[in-house]
Amino acid sequence: MHKPLLSIALFFLVVVSFAQKFSPNEAESKVSFVIKNFGLKVDGNFKGIRGTILFDPADLYNSAVYVSVSANTIDTDNSTRDKHLKKADYFNVEKFPIISFISTKISKTATVGKYIISGNLTIKGTTKQIEFDFTAIPINTGFTFKGAFTINRRDFNVGGSSLALSDNLTVYLNVASIKN
């Protein structure tokens, strides 16, 4: 094995050996959002969260999150609107089928069980650094991670220059995990 490949393999082996490895439980997890359209709140969700969560509250340096959802699963309880949101001027699901988040840092807060996560959110081919608080609640299968963050849809080229649609939307995460 070449030295660079050996180094990479050893790095991942070390990271996985310290932090506990979890996967999102798709059936018990929810990724939802709220945005105003013509001044009225519209909510929706994405299904099928997938990925890997390496998490150990005692070893946050070796903890990391790699998760994604399919943009095609958007559901606002209005099939006509959902079809429109899948088109090029919104999520362009044919060209950009995946929305992903990859953490860059997880740190503690002064509150027990509450953390701050920083990372890269990619929507419609655009990646932006975000940071938000989350809680990690121990459950039988691992943890339930809960958090929320607000983004500007225009930063990700979603919705064009629509004046009826608010620029800011809030994403809510409730991710139950299963230990691998």
Secondary structure as UniProt FT lines:
FT   HELIX           3..18
FT   STRAND          20..24
FT   HELIX           26..28
FT   STRAND          30..37
FT   TURN            38..39
FT   STRAND          40..46
FT   STRAND          50..55
FT   TURN            57..58
FT   HELIX           60..62
FT   STRAND          64..70
FT   HELIX           71..73
FT   HELIX           79..85
FT   TURN            88..91
FT   TURN            93..95
FT   STRAND          98..108
FT   TURN            112..113
FT   STRAND          114..123
FT   TURN            124..125
FT   STRAND          126..139
FT   TURN            140..141
FT   STRAND          142..152
FT   HELIX           153..156
FT   TURN            160..161
FT   STRAND          165..179
//
